[in-house]
């Protein structure tokens, strides 16, 4: 990313306006990047980290764990950063070769197919609520055990319930609570995590 003085000024504005919070320094860096990407301070109260999420994600990146995403927009958003750092393999659910199945979206069926193939992958689900629901179902059935889940789909129907189930799963994860979310939020969270992991592991 090419930085300009306005980027630094924008981040300084966020720092001055965000107010009190309980994030660790690493968590705060991720949250401020999401706020910067969206110009939306509500994410301060919506981005949530499970215990050990950053440690688990950073270790997985450093060991070149496979990354599974739901849609091409997320893949395109994280691909340059991964190429410049850890070079983990990335697979996209909607592009997975699957047999059609009634009652499921392509993203959901692709997530199921890839999750069974890579049960301990990093999952970045930014847009498809059905893909996140399918992944949570598989986690609850103990068919898969992801190293990290980033879940940020927006939606009005049961989205908060699915995200609550992800929280209850005890799988390391970073989520955006409530109805709000986007692929942009997922990409921003992931890329900020890669930056943190590269600082810790990149020169080793």
N, C-alpha and C positions, 0 to 999 in steps of 0.2 A: 504494500500500500504506500502510495506517495503522500507524505504528510505536508501540510501547509500550516502557516501560523494560525489560521482559523480553527484548525483541529485542536491545537493546544488551547486556544481561547475557549472553545466549546467545552472541552473537558474541565477547564478551570471554572467555567460557569456551573457545570454540574456539581463540582466539588463544593462550590459556595452555596448552592441552593438545595442540595439533597437533604441536609439536616442530619439529625442523629440516626444511627443505625447500629446493628449488631453484627454486621458482616466482618469476616476476617479480611485482611488485606487482599488476599487472592480472590475471595468471593466478591469483594467490592470492585475489583478491577473488572471482573466479568459483568457485574450489574451496571457499572458506569458505561461500559461499552454498549450494552443493550439500550440504555437510555440515550446514548449518543446516536446510535443507529436509528432509533425510532422517534427521538425528541419527545419521549413520553415518560414522565417521572412516575407514573403508576407502577412501572415495572419494579421500582424499589420495593413495593409491597407484594409483588407477584412472583418474582424469581425466587425459587426456593432450592436449597441444596440439602441432600441427604447427608448423613454422616459418612465421612471418608470418600465422598463423591470425587473431589478434586484429586485426591491421592490415587484412587483407583483408576480414574481416567488418564492421569498423567503416566502412570506405570504402564497402562495398556497401550498408550500411544508409543511409548519408548520401546516396547517389545513388539511393535508392528502388528498389533491385533487388528483383525479385519474390521472395517467400518461398514455398516449397513444404513442406508438412508431411504426415506420413503419416496421422494420425488426428485426429478432432475434438477429443479431449482436449488435444492439443498446440495446435491452433488456438485453442481457448478460453483456454488458459493464456497465450498470447503476444499475443492480440488487444488487450487493454486497453493494454498497454505500448506496442505499435506505434501504436495510435490516439493516444496522448498524446505521441508523439515524431515519428518519421519518416514514419508513414502509408504504409509500403510495402504493396503489394497482397499478399494471402495466398490461396493455393489449397490445398485439402486433397485428398490422393490418393484416399481412399475415397469422396469425394463427386464426383470427376471423372466426367464422362460418357464412358464407354468402351464398346467392344464386349466382351462376355464372352469370356474365353479360358481354355480348359481348362489345368489345371496351374499356374495362377497365382492368388494371392489378389487380392482387390479392391485392397488397398493397393499390391501390387506392380505390378499392371497400371495403376493410377492414377498411380503414380510414373513409370512408363515413359512414359505418355502426356504427363504434364505436363513431364517432363524433356526430351522431344523438342521440346516447345513453348517451354520456357524453359531452354535448355541451360546458361546461366550463372547460374542462380538460386542463392539461399541455400536449402539443404535442411536441414530439422530433422526427423530421424527418431528418435522416442523410444520407439516400441512395437513396430513391425513389423519383424521380422528379415528377412522376405522382401522388404520394400520396400528395406531397406538393401542386401541382396544384389543386387537388380535394379539399383539405382543404381550399385553398384560394378562390375557387369558392363558397364554403359553407359560408365562412365569408362574401363575397361580397353579397351573397343572404340574409344575416342576419339570416341564419338558425342556426348558431353556433356562440359562442362568447368565444373563448379560453381564459383562464387566462394568458397563455404564450405559444408562439410558438418558438421552436428552429429549424431553417431550414438551413441545410447545404449540400443538395445534390449537387454533381458535374454533369456537363452535358454541351453539346454543343448547343442543340436546345432549345431556349426559356427559358433556366434556369435563365438568368439574368432578363428576363421579369417577370417571376413568382416571383422572389425575390423582384423585384421593386413593384409589386402589393401587396406583403405582407407588404412592407414598407408603402405603401399608405393606408393600411387598418386601421391604428391606433390601431391595436391589439398589446399589449406588446409582443415584440419578440426580439430574438437574431438571426442574420443571417450571413451567409458568402456570400458576394457579388460576382458577376461574375460567371465564369465557374467552379471555383475551389470549393472543399468541399469534405467531406467524412463522413462516419459513425464515424470514429475515432474523427473527429472534434466535432461532435454532442455529443458524449459520454464525451469527455473532457470538453466541455462547461457545460454540465449538471452536471457532478460530481464536477466541480469547484464551480458551483452555490450552490450545496448542501452543500459543505464545508462552504461557506460564510453564508448560511442560518442557518446552525447548530450552528455556532458561535453566531448568533443573537438570535436564538430561542430555541436551543437545551436543555438548562438548565432551561427553564421556564415552 
